Amino acid sequence: MKSLLMHSPVAIAFGWIWAYIFITLLPLLILLIYPPLSGRGFWIDFSVALGFIALAMMALQFALTARINRIEASYGVDIILQFHRYISLVAFTFVLIHPLILFVVQPETLQLLNIFTAPWRAKMAVSATLALIALVVTTVWRQQLNIPYEPWRTAHGVLAVLTVGLGLGHAIGVGNYLGLFWKAVLWTAIALVALWLLVYVRLVKPWLMLKKPYLVEEVRPERGDVWTLALRPRGHKGFQFQPGQFAWITLEISPFRMREHPFSMSSNGDNLEKIEFSIKALGDFTKTIKDVPPGTKAFLDGPYGVFTTDRYEDTAGFVLIAGGIGITPMISMLTTHAERKDERPYLLIYASKTWEDITFREELDELKEKLDLNVVHVLREPPEDWPGETGYVDKELLQRYIPKRRATRQYFICASPKMMDQVEIALHQLEVPPMNIHMEHFNLV
């Protein structure tokens, strides 16, 4: 029993959290092992502690964005990227507070801002701070600044390396807290690991993808201005995925170009011979999917995601709530479980604009014959003779369809952010356990 507990998904997830906290606080632990010279004062030591913690946080950012499968499998890419964004702002705040405290306690340190006369360790500190400011500004306001994704991603990596590298150089140059050789070696090792993770993401992983190409077999139209991109592995077996997961796609160009886009798989997760992605024409890239010719080379990085029914084999059934193209992971779940001859009940509540916009409308009718599946269509603009549900998926509608024993089901939601927020609130009001609610966002970048 103890062994099972130690290897459970929850235990592993908590283990990663403790590992993150330990590495973040490692600078303070080092100071406890061998404290610096006394007499510097509380505020000086506090300022330095904030600087070291911020540096450790920024180094760990490389691990958060490396798509490490063992970490991602505990939380999902969506949650990890959200944490990455928020913790960046925390580290940024610590970096700004670090010198401000020094300027207040020791006003003479203000002269170190003059990069022409300041020592090299101060120049590194100023340069690292400027790089971090540029990184934060171009990330938070990327869309307002009209920065394309690919150039931004390249600049983001360069600025991150400069921030950590220059910050570490500044800490070593000051010397009061890293005077011992082994401390400098330890921090240098942390920086090298962060650099290796960047190299792995930008060079090693694309090289591995290059060895396992896919070819576009067909691009077929679906209802709702959606196009299904069907890929077959070339020279390898492909990969099996859990229904509801997604992968990053690179089309036509080398994976080293970093022009990849995340999409949920819409096909049977157990079929290694063909992988399909159903993509709605919404943006510059997605509107070109319909024009991709058969035979085009593609590369996949995946599978990723914890938005999958396969993680809940012991549940009594599932409630799937989709809006628009949010049906993509749901159709993968339903198709896969239909082929597995799953006997559990499925309820799909599917919001669409019109009757003609319902993607996979006919496929869902066919799945009713293979699964214990109840499909509830909700139309915002229904035809005159429409007998079904209209408007939006709200508390009253959900109450009419979800089972009275709320905790016996797992609830999966994939829709626009506004709809997901409304549905989540409604499910909480209907006393659905929070641990039974799972959400997938459309956009991860």
DOGURO-919126 format. One record per residue (C-alpha): residue number from 1; y, z, x; residue in three letters. Coordinates in steps of 0.1 Angstrom, whole numbers, plus 2048, in hexadecimal, padded with zeros to 3 digits. Example, Ala and Ser with C-alpha at 12.3 -4.5 7.8 and 13.67 -1.06 7.14 Angstrom:
2
     k    c2    c3    c1     r
     1   7D3   84E   87B   ALA
     2   7F5   847   889   SER
***
This chain:
445
     k    c2    c3    c1     r
     1   800   800   800   MET
     2   818   809   81C   LYS
     3   811   7E8   82E   SER
     4   818   7D4   80F   LEU
     5   839   7E7   809   LEU
     6   844   7E1   82D   MET
     7   83F   7BB   829   HIS
     8   84D   7B7   806   SER
     9   86B   7A0   801   PRO
    10   881   7BE   7F9   VAL
    11   877   7D1   818   ALA
    12   87D   7B2   82E   ILE
    13   89F   7AC   81E   ALA
    14   8A9   7D0   825   PHE
    15   89C   7CC   848   GLY
    16   8B4   7AF   84F   TRP
    17   8D1   7C4   841   ILE
    18   8C9   7E1   859   TRP
    19   8C6   7C8   876   ALA
    20   8E8   7BA   86E   TYR
    21   8F8   7DD   86C   ILE
    22   8E7   7E7   88D   PHE
    23   8F3   7C9   8A0   ILE
    24   916   7CC   891   THR
    25   919   7F1   89B   LEU
    26   908   7EB   8BD   LEU
    27   929   7ED   8D0   PRO
    28   92F   810   8C3   LEU
    29   90B   81A   8CC   LEU
    30   911   80D   8EF   ILE
    31   930   823   8F2   LEU
    32   91B   841   8E8   LEU
    33   903   83A   904   ILE
    34   91E   837   91E   TYR
    35   940   840   911   PRO
    36   960   832   921   PRO
    37   979   846   934   LEU
    38   987   862   91F   SER
    39   9AC   868   918   GLY
    40   9B3   847   908   ARG
    41   9B8   855   8E5   GLY
    42   9A8   851   8C4   PHE
    43   9BC   833   8B8   TRP
    44   9B6   820   8D8   ILE
    45   990   825   8D5   ASP
    46   991   81D   8B0   PHE
    47   9A4   7FD   8B6   SER
    48   98B   7F2   8D1   VAL
    49   96D   7FC   8BA   ALA
    50   97C   7E4   89F   LEU
    51   97E   7C9   8B8   GLY
    52   95A   7CC   8C4   PHE
    53   94D   7CE   8A0   ILE
    54   961   7AF   897   ALA
    55   953   79D   8B6   LEU
    56   92F   7A7   8AC   ALA
    57   935   79B   888   MET
    58   942   779   895   MET
    59   924   775   8AB   ALA
    60   90C   77C   88E   LEU
    61   91E   761   87A   GLN
    62   90A   747   88E   PHE
    63   8EA   757   882   ALA
    64   8F5   756   85E   LEU
    65   8FC   731   85F   THR
    66   8DE   727   873   ALA
    67   8C8   724   854   ARG
    68   8AD   73A   862   ILE
    69   891   738   84A   ASN
    70   886   75C   84C   ARG
    71   8A8   769   844   ILE
    72   8B0   74F   82A   GLU
    73   88F   756   818   ALA
    74   89B   77A   812   SER
    75   8BC   771   801   TYR
    76   8C1   74C   7FD   GLY
    77   8DB   736   80E   VAL
    78   8F4   73B   7F2   ASP
    79   8F6   761   7F7   ILE
    80   8F6   75D   81D   ILE
    81   913   745   81D   LEU
    82   927   75A   806   GLN
    83   921   778   81D   PHE
    84   92B   762   83A   HIS
    85   94C   75A   82A   ARG
    86   954   77E   820   TYR
    87   94A   78E   841   ILE
    88   95F   774   854   SER
    89   97E   782   842   LEU
    90   973   7A6   84B   VAL
    91   96F   79D   86F   ALA
    92   991   78A   86E   PHE
    93   9A1   7AA   860   THR
    94   992   7BF   87C   PHE
    95   99E   7A7   896   VAL
    96   9C2   7A9   889   LEU
    97   9C1   7CF   886   ILE
    98   9B4   7D3   8AA   HIS
    99   9D4   7C8   8BC   PRO
   100   9EB   7D5   8A1   LEU
   101   9DF   7F9   8A8   ILE
   102   9E4   7F3   8CE   LEU
   103   A08   7E6   8C8   PHE
   104   A10   805   8B4   VAL
   105   A00   81F   8CB   VAL
   106   A0A   80D   8EB   GLN
   107   A29   7F7   8E4   PRO
   108   A29   7EB   908   GLU
   109   A0A   7D6   900   THR
   110   A20   7BE   8EC   LEU
   111   A29   7AD   90C   GLN
   112   A05   7A1   90E   LEU
   113   A0D   788   8F2   LEU
   114   A20   773   90C   ASN
   115   A05   75C   917   ILE
   116   A19   750   935   PHE
   117   A1B   772   945   THR
   118   9FE   784   936   ALA
   119   9DD   789   94A   PRO
   120   9C1   772   943   TRP
   121   9AE   78B   92E   ARG
   122   9CD   78E   916   ALA
   123   9CF   768   915   LYS
   124   9AB   767   90A   MET
   125   9B2   780   8EF   ALA
   126   9D0   76C   8E1   VAL
   127   9BD   74B   8E3   SER
   128   99F   75A   8D1   ALA
   129   9B5   768   8B6   THR
   130   9C6   746   8B1   LEU
   131   9A4   735   8AF   ALA
   132   999   74E   895   LEU
   133   9B8   749   881   ILE
   134   9B4   723   882   ALA
   135   98F   727   878   LEU
   136   998   73D   85A   VAL
   137   9B5   728   84E   VAL
   138   9A2   707   850   THR
   139   985   717   83E   THR
   140   996   729   822   VAL
   141   9AF   70D   81A   TRP
   142   999   6EF   825   ARG
   143   99C   6DE   803   GLN
   144   9C2   6E4   800   GLN
   145   9C7   6D7   824   LEU
   146   9B1   6B8   81B   ASN
   147   99B   6BD   839   ILE
   148   97B   6A8   835   PRO
   149   95A   6BB   837   TYR
   150   94B   6AB   856   GLU
   151   96A   6AF   86D   PRO
   152   96F   6D2   860   TRP
   153   94B   6DC   867   ARG
   154   94E   6CF   88B   THR
   155   96F   6E1   890   ALA
   156   961   700   880   HIS
   157   945   702   89A   GLY
   158   95D   6FC   8B7   VAL
   159   975   717   8AB   LEU
   160   959   730   8A5   ALA
   161   94C   72B   8C9   VAL
   162   96F   72F   8D7   LEU
   163   976   74E   8C3   THR
   164   956   760   8CE   VAL
   165   957   753   8F2   GLY
   166   97B   75C   8F8   LEU
   167   977   77D   8E6   GLY
   168   95A   786   8FD   LEU
   169   96E   77B   91B   GLY
   170   98A   791   911   HIS
   171   973   7B0   90C   ALA
   172   963   7AB   92E   ILE
   173   985   7A5   93E   GLY
   174   993   7C6   931   VAL
   175   975   7D8   940   GLY
   176   97C   7FB   933   ASN
   177   95F   7F9   91A   TYR
   178   949   7DF   92B   LEU
   179   94E   7EA   94F   GLY
   180   929   7F0   955   LEU
   181   916   7D0   95E   PHE
   182   8FB   7D5   944   TRP
   183   914   7D7   928   LYS
   184   924   7B6   933   ALA
   185   901   7A7   935   VAL
   186   8F8   7B4   912   LEU
   187   917   7A4   902   TRP
   188   913   784   915   THR
   189   8EF   782   908   ALA
   190   8FC   787   8E4   ILE
   191   915   76A   8EA   ALA
   192   8FA   754   8F9   LEU
   193   8E3   75A   8DB   VAL
   194   900   750   8C4   ALA
   195   906   731   8D8   LEU
   196   8E0   729   8D7   TRP
   197   8E1   72B   8B1   LEU
   198   8FD   713   8B0   LEU
   199   8EA   6FB   8C7   VAL
   200   8CB   6FF   8B2   TYR
   201   8DE   6F6   892   VAL
   202   8F2   6D9   8A1   ARG
   203   8D8   6CA   8B9   LEU
   204   8B5   6D8   8B7   VAL
   205   8B1   6D7   891   LYS
   206   8BF   6B3   88E   PRO
   207   8A7   6A9   8A9   TRP
   208   88A   6B8   896   LEU
   209   896   6A6   876   MET
   210   898   685   889   LEU
   211   872   688   890   LYS
   212   86B   68B   86A   LYS
   213   87E   66F   858   PRO
   214   87B   665   834   TYR
   215   880   644   823   LEU
   216   891   63E   802   VAL
   217   877   630   7EA   GLU
   218   88E   62B   7CC   GLU
   219   8AE   636   7BB   VAL
   220   8AA   637   795   ARG
   221   8C4   63F   77B   PRO
   222   8C1   65D   764   GLU
   223   8D5   668   746   ARG
   224   8F6   679   74C   GLY
   225   902   663   769   ASP
   226   8E6   672   77F   VAL
   227   8D2   65F   799   TRP
   228   8B0   669   7A6   THR
   229   8AB   663   7CB   LEU
   230   886   660   7D3   ALA
   231   87B   665   7F8   LEU
   232   85A   661   809   ARG
   233   852   66F   82B   PRO
   234   84D   656   847   ARG
   235   834   65F   862   GLY
   236   82F   683   857   HIS
   237   821   697   83A   LYS
   238   843   6A2   82C   GLY
   239   847   6C5   820   PHE
   240   83D   6DA   802   GLN
   241   858   6EE   7F0   PHE
   242   85B   708   7D5   GLN
   243   869   6FA   7B5   PRO
   244   88E   701   7B3   GLY
   245   894   6FF   7D8   GLN
   246   8AC   6E7   7E9   PHE
   247   8B0   6D4   809   ALA
   248   8CC   6C5   81E   TRP
   249   8CC   69F   81D   ILE
   250   8D9   687   838   THR
   251   8D9   662   82D   LEU
   252   8DB   643   842   GLU
   253   8EA   654   861   ILE
   254   8DD   66A   87C   SER
   255   8D8   68F   874   PRO
   256   8ED   696   893   PHE
   257   90C   68A   880   ARG
   258   90B   6A9   86A   MET
   259   912   696   84A   ARG
   260   8F9   6A9   835   GLU
   261   8FA   6B3   810   HIS
   262   8E6   6CD   7FD   PRO
   263   8D3   6C3   7DE   PHE
   264   8B7   6D3   7CA   SER
   265   896   6C1   7C8   MET
   266   88D   6B5   7A5   SER
   267   869   6AB   7AB   SER
   268   848   6BD   7AC   ASN
   269   849   6D6   7C8   GLY
   270   824   6D1   7CF   ASP
   271   826   6AB   7D5   ASN
   272   82B   6A6   7FA   LEU
   273   829   680   7F7   GLU
   274   84B   67C   7E5   LYS
   275   86A   692   7E2   ILE
   276   885   68B   7C8   GLU
   277   8A9   696   7C5   PHE
   278   8BC   690   7A5   SER
   279   8E1   68D   7AD   ILE
   280   8FF   68B   795   LYS
   281   91B   673   79F   ALA
   282   937   68C   7A3   LEU
   283   947   688   7C6   GLY
   284   94C   66E   7E1   ASP
   285   929   671   7EF   PHE
   286   916   676   7CF   THR
   287   926   657   7BF   LYS
   288   916   642   7DB   THR
   289   8F2   64D   7D3   ILE
   290   8ED   631   7BA   LYS
   291   8F4   617   7D5   ASP
   292   8DB   624   7EF   VAL
   293   8C2   608   7F5   PRO
   294   89C   60E   7F7   PRO
   295   891   612   81B   GLY
   296   8AF   626   825   THR
   297   8A6   641   83F   LYS
   298   8AC   665   835   ALA
   299   8A8   687   845   PHE
   300   8A1   6A8   835   LEU
   301   8A8   6CC   83F   ASP
   302   895   6E3   829   GLY
   303   888   6F1   813   PRO
   304   8A0   70E   80D   TYR
   305   8A9   725   7F0   GLY
   306   89A   743   7DD   VAL
   307   8A3   734   7BB   PHE
   308   87F   72D   7B2   THR
   309   865   739   799   THR
   310   84B   73B   7B4   ASP
   311   858   75C   7BF   ARG
   312   84F   76C   79D   TYR
   313   82A   765   798   GLU
   314   825   786   785   ASP
   315   840   780   76B   THR
   316   836   779   747   ALA
   317   84D   75A   743   GLY
   318   86E   74A   74B   PHE
   319   890   743   73B   VAL
   320   8A1   725   74B   LEU
   321   8C6   720   743   ILE
   322   8D6   700   74F   ALA
   323   8F7   6ED   74B   GLY
   324   8FB   6C9   754   GLY
   325   8EC   6C0   776   ILE
   326   8E0   6E4   778   GLY
   327   8C0   6D7   768   ILE
   328   8B5   6C9   78A   THR
   329   8A3   6E9   798   PRO
   330   897   6F0   775   MET
   331   885   6CF   771   ILE
   332   874   6D5   792   SER
   333   868   6F7   786   MET
   334   85B   6E9   765   LEU
   335   84B   6CA   775   THR
   336   839   6DE   790   THR
   337   82C   6F8   778   HIS
   338   821   6DE   75F   ALA
   339   80B   6CE   77B   GLU
   340   7FE   6F1   783   ARG
   341   7F5   6F5   75E   LYS
   342   809   716   75C   ASP
   343   803   727   73B   GLU
   344   821   73E   73B   ARG
   345   83E   738   722   PRO
   346   85D   726   72C   TYR
   347   87F   726   71A   LEU
   348   898   70C   725   LEU
   349   8BC   70F   718   ILE
   350   8CE   6EF   723   TYR
   351   8F3   6E9   71D   ALA
   352   900   6C5   71D   SER
   353   91F   6B3   712   LYS
   354   90E   699   6FB   THR
   355   8EB   68F   6F0   TRP
   356   8EC   671   706   GLU
   357   8F7   686   725   ASP
   358   8D6   69B   725   ILE
   359   8C6   694   746   THR
   360   8A0   693   745   PHE
   361   8A1   694   71F   ARG
   362   881   680   71B   GLU
   363   870   691   738   GLU
   364   876   6B3   728   LEU
   365   866   6A6   708   ASP
   366   847   69C   71C   GLU
   367   846   6BE   72D   LEU
   368   843   6CF   70B   LYS
   369   820   6C1   709   GLU
   370   815   6CF   72A   LYS
   371   827   6F1   72A   LEU
   372   82E   70D   711   ASP
   373   852   701   712   LEU
   374   86E   706   6F9   ASN
   375   88D   6F1   700   VAL
   376   8AE   6FA   6EF   VAL
   377   8C9   6E0   6F4   HIS
   378   8ED   6EB   6F0   VAL
   379   906   6CF   6EB   LEU
   380   92C   6D2   6EF   ARG
   381   932   6B1   6DD   GLU
   382   914   6AD   6C5   PRO
   383   90E   68F   6AE   PRO
   384   916   694   689   GLU
   385   8F2   699   67F   ASP
   386   8EA   6B1   69C   TRP
   387   8D5   6CE   68F   PRO
   388   8D3   6E2   6AF   GLY
   389   8EA   6FA   6C2   GLU
   390   90E   6F0   6CA   THR
   391   92A   6FE   6DF   GLY
   392   923   714   6FD   TYR
   393   907   72A   709   VAL
   394   914   74D   6FF   ASP
   395   906   76F   6F7   LYS
   396   8FF   767   6D2   GLU
   397   8EB   747   6DB   LEU
   398   8D7   758   6F6   LEU
   399   8CF   775   6DF   GLN
   400   8BF   75D   6C7   ARG
   401   8A7   74F   6E0   TYR
   402   89F   766   6FD   ILE
   403   882   77E   6F8   PRO
   404   888   7A1   6EA   LYS
   405   876   7B0   708   ARG
   406   890   7A4   721   ARG
   407   87F   7B2   740   ALA
   408   85F   79D   73B   THR
   409   871   77D   746   ARG
   410   883   76F   764   GLN
   411   8A4   75E   75D   TYR
   412   8B0   740   771   PHE
   413   8D3   733   76D   ILE
   414   8E1   713   77D   CYS
   415   902   705   76F   ALA
   416   927   703   776   SER
   417   936   723   784   PRO
   418   948   72B   763   LYS
   419   928   727   74E   MET
   420   913   73B   767   MET
   421   92D   758   766   ASP
   422   92D   758   740   GLN
   423   907   756   73D   VAL
   424   903   772   757   GLU
   425   91B   789   744   ILE
   426   909   781   723   ALA
   427   8E7   789   732   LEU
   428   8F4   7AA   73F   HIS
   429   901   7B2   71C   GLN
   430   8DF   7AA   70E   LEU
   431   8D0   7C3   726   GLU
   432   8BD   7AB   73C   VAL
   433   8B5   7BD   75D   PRO
   434   8CC   7B0   779   PRO
   435   8AE   7AC   790   MET
   436   8A0   792   777   ASN
   437   8BE   77C   778   ILE
   438   8C0   760   793   HIS
   439   8DC   747   798   MET
   440   8E0   727   7AB   GLU
   441   903   718   7B3   HIS
   442   909   6F3   7B4   PHE
   443   91E   6F2   7D4   ASN
   444   916   704   7F5   LEU
   445   92F   6F4   80C   VAL
***
